[in-house]
Amino acid sequence: MALSRLTWPQLALVTVLGVAGGLYVYKPIYQQYSLEQRKARERVRAGPAQQKEGEAVEDGSDSNSHCDSNAPES
């Protein structure tokens, strides 16, 4: 068995180094994800605030927006 060859301090050191290496490798990915989520939350929060300030928000609620303008009426 491989664990019987390692002492407890060696096993603890290897564990700490493995966790630290994983954090070092994946930290940029976590930071990018966190930044994207923060920007998305800010966009959601800024939406109603912009409407209150009088800026028109295009929501596609026009009654003819889903129809082709050249299509004959039925």
HTML snippet that shows the backbone in 3Dmol.js (N, CA, C, O; Angstrom):
<script src="https://3Dmol.org/build/3Dmol-min.js"></script>
<div id="view" style="width:600px;height:400px;position:relative"></div>
<script>
const pdb = `
ATOM      1  N   MET A   1       0.832  -1.170   0.000  1.00  0.00           N
ATOM      2  CA  MET A   1       0.000   0.000   0.000  1.00  0.00           C
ATOM      3  C   MET A   1       0.883   1.242   0.000  1.00  0.00           C
ATOM      4  O   MET A   1       1.840   1.328   0.770  1.00  0.00           O
ATOM      5  N   ALA A   2       0.565   2.200  -0.858  1.00  0.00           N
ATOM      6  CA  ALA A   2       1.409   3.375  -1.040  1.00  0.00           C
ATOM      7  C   ALA A   2       1.371   4.315   0.153  1.00  0.00           C
ATOM      8  O   ALA A   2       2.364   4.986   0.434  1.00  0.00           O
ATOM      9  N   LEU A   3       0.246   4.381   0.864  1.00  0.00           N
ATOM     10  CA  LEU A   3       0.153   5.297   1.988  1.00  0.00           C
ATOM     11  C   LEU A   3       1.051   4.881   3.147  1.00  0.00           C
ATOM     12  O   LEU A   3       1.446   5.728   3.948  1.00  0.00           O
ATOM     13  N   SER A   4       1.377   3.612   3.251  1.00  0.00           N
ATOM     14  CA  SER A   4       2.219   3.171   4.358  1.00  0.00           C
ATOM     15  C   SER A   4       3.653   3.679   4.193  1.00  0.00           C
ATOM     16  O   SER A   4       4.408   3.690   5.166  1.00  0.00           O
ATOM     17  N   ARG A   5       4.039   4.092   3.012  1.00  0.00           N
ATOM     18  CA  ARG A   5       5.392   4.592   2.775  1.00  0.00           C
ATOM     19  C   ARG A   5       5.530   6.073   3.098  1.00  0.00           C
ATOM     20  O   ARG A   5       6.647   6.564   3.261  1.00  0.00           O
ATOM     21  N   LEU A   6       4.415   6.794   3.193  1.00  0.00           N
ATOM     22  CA  LEU A   6       4.452   8.221   3.491  1.00  0.00           C
ATOM     23  C   LEU A   6       4.194   8.454   4.978  1.00  0.00           C
ATOM     24  O   LEU A   6       3.322   7.828   5.580  1.00  0.00           O
ATOM     25  N   THR A   7       4.967   9.362   5.549  1.00  0.00           N
ATOM     26  CA  THR A   7       4.703   9.736   6.937  1.00  0.00           C
ATOM     27  C   THR A   7       3.587  10.779   6.947  1.00  0.00           C
ATOM     28  O   THR A   7       3.270  11.369   5.914  1.00  0.00           O
ATOM     29  N   TRP A   8       2.997  11.000   8.115  1.00  0.00           N
ATOM     30  CA  TRP A   8       1.904  11.974   8.214  1.00  0.00           C
ATOM     31  C   TRP A   8       2.339  13.382   7.819  1.00  0.00           C
ATOM     32  O   TRP A   8       1.583  14.063   7.126  1.00  0.00           O
ATOM     33  N   PRO A   9       3.508  13.847   8.219  1.00  0.00           N
ATOM     34  CA  PRO A   9       3.930  15.184   7.769  1.00  0.00           C
ATOM     35  C   PRO A   9       4.105  15.271   6.242  1.00  0.00           C
ATOM     36  O   PRO A   9       3.778  16.292   5.638  1.00  0.00           O
ATOM     37  N   GLN A  10       4.610  14.219   5.636  1.00  0.00           N
ATOM     38  CA  GLN A  10       4.758  14.216   4.178  1.00  0.00           C
ATOM     39  C   GLN A  10       3.392  14.242   3.494  1.00  0.00           C
ATOM     40  O   GLN A  10       3.194  14.954   2.510  1.00  0.00           O
ATOM     41  N   LEU A  11       2.461  13.462   4.024  1.00  0.00           N
ATOM     42  CA  LEU A  11       1.109  13.432   3.468  1.00  0.00           C
ATOM     43  C   LEU A  11       0.425  14.791   3.611  1.00  0.00           C
ATOM     44  O   LEU A  11      -0.268  15.242   2.699  1.00  0.00           O
ATOM     45  N   ALA A  12       0.623  15.438   4.758  1.00  0.00           N
ATOM     46  CA  ALA A  12       0.042  16.762   4.978  1.00  0.00           C
ATOM     47  C   ALA A  12       0.659  17.789   4.018  1.00  0.00           C
ATOM     48  O   ALA A  12      -0.050  18.625   3.459  1.00  0.00           O
ATOM     49  N   LEU A  13       1.964  17.722   3.835  1.00  0.00           N
ATOM     50  CA  LEU A  13       2.642  18.647   2.923  1.00  0.00           C
ATOM     51  C   LEU A  13       2.165  18.455   1.492  1.00  0.00           C
ATOM     52  O   LEU A  13       1.900  19.433   0.793  1.00  0.00           O
ATOM     53  N   VAL A  14       2.055  17.232   1.057  1.00  0.00           N
ATOM     54  CA  VAL A  14       1.594  16.952  -0.300  1.00  0.00           C
ATOM     55  C   VAL A  14       0.152  17.436  -0.492  1.00  0.00           C
ATOM     56  O   VAL A  14      -0.192  17.971  -1.546  1.00  0.00           O
ATOM     57  N   THR A  15      -0.676  17.249   0.519  1.00  0.00           N
ATOM     58  CA  THR A  15      -2.063  17.704   0.449  1.00  0.00           C
ATOM     59  C   THR A  15      -2.123  19.224   0.328  1.00  0.00           C
ATOM     60  O   THR A  15      -2.850  19.755  -0.512  1.00  0.00           O
ATOM     61  N   VAL A  16      -1.366  19.919   1.161  1.00  0.00           N
ATOM     62  CA  VAL A  16      -1.345  21.390   1.129  1.00  0.00           C
ATOM     63  C   VAL A  16      -0.824  21.884  -0.222  1.00  0.00           C
ATOM     64  O   VAL A  16      -1.387  22.812  -0.802  1.00  0.00           O
ATOM     65  N   LEU A  17       0.233  21.275  -0.717  1.00  0.00           N
ATOM     66  CA  LEU A  17       0.780  21.678  -2.011  1.00  0.00           C
ATOM     67  C   LEU A  17      -0.209  21.409  -3.147  1.00  0.00           C
ATOM     68  O   LEU A  17      -0.298  22.197  -4.088  1.00  0.00           O
ATOM     69  N   GLY A  18      -0.936  20.327  -3.067  1.00  0.00           N
ATOM     70  CA  GLY A  18      -1.934  20.026  -4.093  1.00  0.00           C
ATOM     71  C   GLY A  18      -3.070  21.030  -4.107  1.00  0.00           C
ATOM     72  O   GLY A  18      -3.500  21.476  -5.171  1.00  0.00           O
ATOM     73  N   VAL A  19      -3.556  21.385  -2.930  1.00  0.00           N
ATOM     74  CA  VAL A  19      -4.634  22.373  -2.840  1.00  0.00           C
ATOM     75  C   VAL A  19      -4.137  23.733  -3.318  1.00  0.00           C
ATOM     76  O   VAL A  19      -4.831  24.420  -4.068  1.00  0.00           O
ATOM     77  N   ALA A  20      -2.933  24.126  -2.885  1.00  0.00           N
ATOM     78  CA  ALA A  20      -2.375  25.415  -3.296  1.00  0.00           C
ATOM     79  C   ALA A  20      -2.151  25.459  -4.806  1.00  0.00           C
ATOM     80  O   ALA A  20      -2.402  26.485  -5.438  1.00  0.00           O
ATOM     81  N   GLY A  21      -1.685  24.368  -5.383  1.00  0.00           N
ATOM     82  CA  GLY A  21      -1.486  24.317  -6.827  1.00  0.00           C
ATOM     83  C   GLY A  21      -2.798  24.418  -7.581  1.00  0.00           C
ATOM     84  O   GLY A  21      -2.876  25.083  -8.614  1.00  0.00           O
ATOM     85  N   GLY A  22      -3.828  23.761  -7.071  1.00  0.00           N
ATOM     86  CA  GLY A  22      -5.140  23.847  -7.706  1.00  0.00           C
ATOM     87  C   GLY A  22      -5.705  25.252  -7.647  1.00  0.00           C
ATOM     88  O   GLY A  22      -6.280  25.731  -8.625  1.00  0.00           O
ATOM     89  N   LEU A  23      -5.549  25.919  -6.509  1.00  0.00           N
ATOM     90  CA  LEU A  23      -6.010  27.303  -6.403  1.00  0.00           C
ATOM     91  C   LEU A  23      -5.238  28.209  -7.361  1.00  0.00           C
ATOM     92  O   LEU A  23      -5.825  29.095  -7.983  1.00  0.00           O
ATOM     93  N   TYR A  24      -3.941  27.996  -7.481  1.00  0.00           N
ATOM     94  CA  TYR A  24      -3.118  28.806  -8.370  1.00  0.00           C
ATOM     95  C   TYR A  24      -3.550  28.637  -9.828  1.00  0.00           C
ATOM     96  O   TYR A  24      -3.601  29.607 -10.584  1.00  0.00           O
ATOM     97  N   VAL A  25      -3.855  27.420 -10.209  1.00  0.00           N
ATOM     98  CA  VAL A  25      -4.227  27.141 -11.594  1.00  0.00           C
ATOM     99  C   VAL A  25      -5.629  27.657 -11.908  1.00  0.00           C
ATOM    100  O   VAL A  25      -5.841  28.245 -12.969  1.00  0.00           O
ATOM    101  N   TYR A  26      -6.585  27.449 -11.012  1.00  0.00           N
ATOM    102  CA  TYR A  26      -7.981  27.780 -11.308  1.00  0.00           C
ATOM    103  C   TYR A  26      -8.406  29.179 -10.870  1.00  0.00           C
ATOM    104  O   TYR A  26      -9.522  29.593 -11.184  1.00  0.00           O
ATOM    105  N   LYS A  27      -7.567  29.915 -10.162  1.00  0.00           N
ATOM    106  CA  LYS A  27      -7.928  31.247  -9.687  1.00  0.00           C
ATOM    107  C   LYS A  27      -8.331  32.189 -10.827  1.00  0.00           C
ATOM    108  O   LYS A  27      -9.336  32.884 -10.678  1.00  0.00           O
ATOM    109  N   PRO A  28      -7.614  32.256 -11.955  1.00  0.00           N
ATOM    110  CA  PRO A  28      -8.045  33.144 -13.046  1.00  0.00           C
ATOM    111  C   PRO A  28      -9.426  32.783 -13.604  1.00  0.00           C
ATOM    112  O   PRO A  28     -10.180  33.667 -14.010  1.00  0.00           O
ATOM    113  N   ILE A  29      -9.749  31.515 -13.625  1.00  0.00           N
ATOM    114  CA  ILE A  29     -11.064  31.088 -14.115  1.00  0.00           C
ATOM    115  C   ILE A  29     -12.142  31.563 -13.155  1.00  0.00           C
ATOM    116  O   ILE A  29     -13.177  32.069 -13.590  1.00  0.00           O
ATOM    117  N   TYR A  30     -11.915  31.408 -11.852  1.00  0.00           N
ATOM    118  CA  TYR A  30     -12.876  31.869 -10.856  1.00  0.00           C
ATOM    119  C   TYR A  30     -13.039  33.386 -10.913  1.00  0.00           C
ATOM    120  O   TYR A  30     -14.151  33.895 -10.780  1.00  0.00           O
ATOM    121  N   GLN A  31     -11.940  34.108 -11.108  1.00  0.00           N
ATOM    122  CA  GLN A  31     -12.012  35.567 -11.181  1.00  0.00           C
ATOM    123  C   GLN A  31     -12.807  36.014 -12.394  1.00  0.00           C
ATOM    124  O   GLN A  31     -13.621  36.932 -12.289  1.00  0.00           O
ATOM    125  N   GLN A  32     -12.590  35.387 -13.544  1.00  0.00           N
ATOM    126  CA  GLN A  32     -13.325  35.745 -14.757  1.00  0.00           C
ATOM    127  C   GLN A  32     -14.817  35.469 -14.581  1.00  0.00           C
ATOM    128  O   GLN A  32     -15.649  36.286 -14.976  1.00  0.00           O
ATOM    129  N   TYR A  33     -15.152  34.342 -13.999  1.00  0.00           N
ATOM    130  CA  TYR A  33     -16.557  34.000 -13.756  1.00  0.00           C
ATOM    131  C   TYR A  33     -17.200  35.009 -12.807  1.00  0.00           C
ATOM    132  O   TYR A  33     -18.323  35.459 -13.036  1.00  0.00           O
ATOM    133  N   SER A  34     -16.485  35.359 -11.744  1.00  0.00           N
ATOM    134  CA  SER A  34     -17.002  36.318 -10.776  1.00  0.00           C
ATOM    135  C   SER A  34     -17.219  37.681 -11.427  1.00  0.00           C
ATOM    136  O   SER A  34     -18.226  38.337 -11.162  1.00  0.00           O
ATOM    137  N   LEU A  35     -16.298  38.109 -12.267  1.00  0.00           N
ATOM    138  CA  LEU A  35     -16.429  39.393 -12.959  1.00  0.00           C
ATOM    139  C   LEU A  35     -17.638  39.390 -13.888  1.00  0.00           C
ATOM    140  O   LEU A  35     -18.391  40.364 -13.927  1.00  0.00           O
ATOM    141  N   GLU A  36     -17.831  38.307 -14.635  1.00  0.00           N
ATOM    142  CA  GLU A  36     -18.982  38.214 -15.540  1.00  0.00           C
ATOM    143  C   GLU A  36     -20.294  38.226 -14.768  1.00  0.00           C
ATOM    144  O   GLU A  36     -21.253  38.871 -15.191  1.00  0.00           O
ATOM    145  N   GLN A  37     -20.349  37.523 -13.646  1.00  0.00           N
ATOM    146  CA  GLN A  37     -21.570  37.498 -12.837  1.00  0.00           C
ATOM    147  C   GLN A  37     -21.862  38.877 -12.240  1.00  0.00           C
ATOM    148  O   GLN A  37     -23.017  39.300 -12.179  1.00  0.00           O
ATOM    149  N   ARG A  38     -20.819  39.570 -11.805  1.00  0.00           N
ATOM    150  CA  ARG A  38     -20.998  40.908 -11.233  1.00  0.00           C
ATOM    151  C   ARG A  38     -21.521  41.882 -12.290  1.00  0.00           C
ATOM    152  O   ARG A  38     -22.409  42.687 -12.011  1.00  0.00           O
ATOM    153  N   LYS A  39     -20.966  41.807 -13.508  1.00  0.00           N
ATOM    154  CA  LYS A  39     -21.425  42.680 -14.591  1.00  0.00           C
ATOM    155  C   LYS A  39     -22.874  42.376 -14.957  1.00  0.00           C
ATOM    156  O   LYS A  39     -23.651  43.288 -15.237  1.00  0.00           O
ATOM    157  N   ALA A  40     -23.236  41.098 -14.956  1.00  0.00           N
ATOM    158  CA  ALA A  40     -24.617  40.721 -15.277  1.00  0.00           C
ATOM    159  C   ALA A  40     -25.571  41.248 -14.223  1.00  0.00           C
ATOM    160  O   ALA A  40     -26.647  41.742 -14.560  1.00  0.00           O
ATOM    161  N   ARG A  41     -25.199  41.155 -12.945  1.00  0.00           N
ATOM    162  CA  ARG A  41     -26.047  41.694 -11.878  1.00  0.00           C
ATOM    163  C   ARG A  41     -26.195  43.203 -11.990  1.00  0.00           C
ATOM    164  O   ARG A  41     -27.278  43.741 -11.760  1.00  0.00           O
ATOM    165  N   GLU A  42     -25.109  43.890 -12.344  1.00  0.00           N
ATOM    166  CA  GLU A  42     -25.177  45.343 -12.494  1.00  0.00           C
ATOM    167  C   GLU A  42     -26.082  45.735 -13.656  1.00  0.00           C
ATOM    168  O   GLU A  42     -26.813  46.721 -13.572  1.00  0.00           O
ATOM    169  N   ARG A  43     -26.032  44.964 -14.738  1.00  0.00           N
ATOM    170  CA  ARG A  43     -26.905  45.253 -15.885  1.00  0.00           C
ATOM    171  C   ARG A  43     -28.366  45.070 -15.504  1.00  0.00           C
ATOM    172  O   ARG A  43     -29.222  45.851 -15.920  1.00  0.00           O
ATOM    173  N   VAL A  44     -28.655  44.044 -14.717  1.00  0.00           N
ATOM    174  CA  VAL A  44     -30.035  43.796 -14.301  1.00  0.00           C
ATOM    175  C   VAL A  44     -30.504  44.918 -13.379  1.00  0.00           C
ATOM    176  O   VAL A  44     -31.630  45.400 -13.505  1.00  0.00           O
ATOM    177  N   ARG A  45     -29.648  45.328 -12.460  1.00  0.00           N
ATOM    178  CA  ARG A  45     -30.013  46.406 -11.537  1.00  0.00           C
ATOM    179  C   ARG A  45     -30.123  47.749 -12.248  1.00  0.00           C
ATOM    180  O   ARG A  45     -30.949  48.578 -11.864  1.00  0.00           O
ATOM    181  N   ALA A  46     -29.318  47.982 -13.268  1.00  0.00           N
ATOM    182  CA  ALA A  46     -29.317  49.262 -13.968  1.00  0.00           C
ATOM    183  C   ALA A  46     -30.523  49.392 -14.891  1.00  0.00           C
ATOM    184  O   ALA A  46     -30.895  50.511 -15.246  1.00  0.00           O
ATOM    185  N   GLY A  47     -31.136  48.300 -15.285  1.00  0.00           N
ATOM    186  CA  GLY A  47     -32.276  48.341 -16.202  1.00  0.00           C
ATOM    187  C   GLY A  47     -33.425  49.172 -15.680  1.00  0.00           C
ATOM    188  O   GLY A  47     -33.813  50.126 -16.355  1.00  0.00           O
ATOM    189  N   PRO A  48     -34.001  48.876 -14.520  1.00  0.00           N
ATOM    190  CA  PRO A  48     -35.108  49.676 -13.992  1.00  0.00           C
ATOM    191  C   PRO A  48     -34.693  51.111 -13.669  1.00  0.00           C
ATOM    192  O   PRO A  48     -35.505  52.025 -13.810  1.00  0.00           O
ATOM    193  N   ALA A  49     -33.462  51.327 -13.244  1.00  0.00           N
ATOM    194  CA  ALA A  49     -33.005  52.674 -12.916  1.00  0.00           C
ATOM    195  C   ALA A  49     -32.961  53.543 -14.159  1.00  0.00           C
ATOM    196  O   ALA A  49     -33.278  54.731 -14.096  1.00  0.00           O
ATOM    197  N   GLN A  50     -32.573  52.967 -15.286  1.00  0.00           N
ATOM    198  CA  GLN A  50     -32.528  53.729 -16.526  1.00  0.00           C
ATOM    199  C   GLN A  50     -33.936  54.093 -16.969  1.00  0.00           C
ATOM    200  O   GLN A  50     -34.147  55.183 -17.501  1.00  0.00           O
ATOM    201  N   GLN A  51     -34.896  53.212 -16.764  1.00  0.00           N
ATOM    202  CA  GLN A  51     -36.273  53.512 -17.144  1.00  0.00           C
ATOM    203  C   GLN A  51     -36.809  54.659 -16.301  1.00  0.00           C
ATOM    204  O   GLN A  51     -37.524  55.515 -16.822  1.00  0.00           O
ATOM    205  N   LYS A  52     -36.488  54.698 -15.035  1.00  0.00           N
ATOM    206  CA  LYS A  52     -36.984  55.744 -14.154  1.00  0.00           C
ATOM    207  C   LYS A  52     -36.417  57.104 -14.541  1.00  0.00           C
ATOM    208  O   LYS A  52     -37.063  58.129 -14.325  1.00  0.00           O
ATOM    209  N   GLU A  53     -35.227  57.121 -15.105  1.00  0.00           N
ATOM    210  CA  GLU A  53     -34.597  58.367 -15.502  1.00  0.00           C
ATOM    211  C   GLU A  53     -35.170  58.901 -16.805  1.00  0.00           C
ATOM    212  O   GLU A  53     -34.787  59.986 -17.243  1.00  0.00           O
ATOM    213  N   GLY A  54     -36.065  58.176 -17.424  1.00  0.00           N
ATOM    214  CA  GLY A  54     -36.697  58.649 -18.635  1.00  0.00           C
ATOM    215  C   GLY A  54     -36.114  58.098 -19.919  1.00  0.00           C
ATOM    216  O   GLY A  54     -36.554  58.482 -21.002  1.00  0.00           O
ATOM    217  N   GLU A  55     -35.149  57.221 -19.832  1.00  0.00           N
ATOM    218  CA  GLU A  55     -34.592  56.616 -21.030  1.00  0.00           C
ATOM    219  C   GLU A  55     -35.527  55.518 -21.504  1.00  0.00           C
ATOM    220  O   GLU A  55     -35.915  54.643 -20.730  1.00  0.00           O
ATOM    221  N   ALA A  56     -35.887  55.569 -22.774  1.00  0.00           N
ATOM    222  CA  ALA A  56     -36.781  54.559 -23.326  1.00  0.00           C
ATOM    223  C   ALA A  56     -36.025  53.252 -23.513  1.00  0.00           C
ATOM    224  O   ALA A  56     -34.897  53.233 -24.007  1.00  0.00           O
ATOM    225  N   VAL A  57     -36.655  52.179 -23.115  1.00  0.00           N
ATOM    226  CA  VAL A  57     -36.066  50.854 -23.268  1.00  0.00           C
ATOM    227  C   VAL A  57     -36.900  50.098 -24.290  1.00  0.00           C
ATOM    228  O   VAL A  57     -38.112  49.957 -24.130  1.00  0.00           O
ATOM    229  N   GLU A  58     -36.250  49.615 -25.336  1.00  0.00           N
ATOM    230  CA  GLU A  58     -36.939  48.869 -26.383  1.00  0.00           C
ATOM    231  C   GLU A  58     -37.189  47.457 -25.892  1.00  0.00           C
ATOM    232  O   GLU A  58     -36.247  46.691 -25.688  1.00  0.00           O
ATOM    233  N   ASP A  59     -38.460  47.106 -25.700  1.00  0.00           N
ATOM    234  CA  ASP A  59     -38.768  45.769 -25.202  1.00  0.00           C
ATOM    235  C   ASP A  59     -39.446  44.898 -26.243  1.00  0.00           C
ATOM    236  O   ASP A  59     -39.795  43.755 -25.950  1.00  0.00           O
ATOM    237  N   GLY A  60     -39.642  45.406 -27.447  1.00  0.00           N
ATOM    238  CA  GLY A  60     -40.238  44.595 -28.499  1.00  0.00           C
ATOM    239  C   GLY A  60     -41.722  44.406 -28.314  1.00  0.00           C
ATOM    240  O   GLY A  60     -42.273  43.420 -28.806  1.00  0.00           O
ATOM    241  N   SER A  61     -42.397  45.314 -27.622  1.00  0.00           N
ATOM    242  CA  SER A  61     -43.821  45.148 -27.369  1.00  0.00           C
ATOM    243  C   SER A  61     -44.684  45.737 -28.488  1.00  0.00           C
ATOM    244  O   SER A  61     -45.908  45.771 -28.364  1.00  0.00           O
ATOM    245  N   ASP A  62     -44.076  46.194 -29.562  1.00  0.00           N
ATOM    246  CA  ASP A  62     -44.819  46.715 -30.703  1.00  0.00           C
ATOM    247  C   ASP A  62     -45.694  45.598 -31.272  1.00  0.00           C
ATOM    248  O   ASP A  62     -45.230  44.468 -31.426  1.00  0.00           O
ATOM    249  N   SER A  63     -46.945  45.902 -31.583  1.00  0.00           N
ATOM    250  CA  SER A  63     -47.878  44.865 -32.021  1.00  0.00           C
ATOM    251  C   SER A  63     -47.482  44.263 -33.362  1.00  0.00           C
ATOM    252  O   SER A  63     -47.866  43.131 -33.655  1.00  0.00           O
ATOM    253  N   ASN A  64     -46.732  44.978 -34.177  1.00  0.00           N
ATOM    254  CA  ASN A  64     -46.326  44.464 -35.484  1.00  0.00           C
ATOM    255  C   ASN A  64     -44.882  43.987 -35.501  1.00  0.00           C
ATOM    256  O   ASN A  64     -44.358  43.670 -36.569  1.00  0.00           O
ATOM    257  N   SER A  65     -44.237  43.928 -34.366  1.00  0.00           N
ATOM    258  CA  SER A  65     -42.835  43.561 -34.338  1.00  0.00           C
ATOM    259  C   SER A  65     -42.610  42.098 -34.702  1.00  0.00           C
ATOM    260  O   SER A  65     -41.525  41.737 -35.158  1.00  0.00           O
ATOM    261  N   HIS A  66     -43.614  41.256 -34.508  1.00  0.00           N
ATOM    262  CA  HIS A  66     -43.446  39.839 -34.796  1.00  0.00           C
ATOM    263  C   HIS A  66     -43.912  39.482 -36.204  1.00  0.00           C
ATOM    264  O   HIS A  66     -43.774  38.335 -36.628  1.00  0.00           O
ATOM    265  N   CYS A  67     -44.457  40.442 -36.921  1.00  0.00           N
ATOM    266  CA  CYS A  67     -44.999  40.168 -38.251  1.00  0.00           C
ATOM    267  C   CYS A  67     -44.083  40.714 -39.324  1.00  0.00           C
ATOM    268  O   CYS A  67     -43.369  41.692 -39.108  1.00  0.00           O
ATOM    269  N   ASP A  68     -44.107  40.088 -40.462  1.00  0.00           N
ATOM    270  CA  ASP A  68     -43.389  40.585 -41.627  1.00  0.00           C
ATOM    271  C   ASP A  68     -44.209  41.713 -42.230  1.00  0.00           C
ATOM    272  O   ASP A  68     -45.402  41.533 -42.474  1.00  0.00           O
ATOM    273  N   SER A  69     -43.609  42.866 -42.476  1.00  0.00           N
ATOM    274  CA  SER A  69     -44.354  44.017 -42.963  1.00  0.00           C
ATOM    275  C   SER A  69     -44.904  43.797 -44.374  1.00  0.00           C
ATOM    276  O   SER A  69     -45.859  44.468 -44.765  1.00  0.00           O
ATOM    277  N   ASN A  70     -44.331  42.881 -45.139  1.00  0.00           N
ATOM    278  CA  ASN A  70     -44.795  42.608 -46.500  1.00  0.00           C
ATOM    279  C   ASN A  70     -45.821  41.477 -46.558  1.00  0.00           C
ATOM    280  O   ASN A  70     -46.361  41.190 -47.626  1.00  0.00           O
ATOM    281  N   ALA A  71     -46.092  40.840 -45.435  1.00  0.00           N
ATOM    282  CA  ALA A  71     -47.021  39.708 -45.437  1.00  0.00           C
ATOM    283  C   ALA A  71     -48.452  40.230 -45.519  1.00  0.00           C
ATOM    284  O   ALA A  71     -48.787  41.212 -44.857  1.00  0.00           O
ATOM    285  N   PRO A  72     -49.289  39.596 -46.312  1.00  0.00           N
ATOM    286  CA  PRO A  72     -50.683  40.016 -46.373  1.00  0.00           C
ATOM    287  C   PRO A  72     -51.430  39.676 -45.092  1.00  0.00           C
ATOM    288  O   PRO A  72     -51.128  38.688 -44.423  1.00  0.00           O
ATOM    289  N   GLU A  73     -52.413  40.516 -44.761  1.00  0.00           N
ATOM    290  CA  GLU A  73     -53.195  40.263 -43.560  1.00  0.00           C
ATOM    291  C   GLU A  73     -54.196  39.172 -43.837  1.00  0.00           C
ATOM    292  O   GLU A  73     -54.719  39.074 -44.947  1.00  0.00           O
ATOM    293  N   SER A  74     -54.471  38.349 -42.845  1.00  0.00           N
ATOM    294  CA  SER A  74     -55.434  37.268 -43.057  1.00  0.00           C
ATOM    295  C   SER A  74     -56.716  37.492 -42.318  1.00  0.00           C
ATOM    296  O   SER A  74     -57.627  36.668 -42.396  1.00  0.00           O
TER     297      SER A  74
END
`;
const viewer = $3Dmol.createViewer("view");
viewer.addModel(pdb, "pdb");
viewer.setStyle({}, {cartoon: {color: "spectrum"}});
viewer.zoomTo();
viewer.render();
</script>
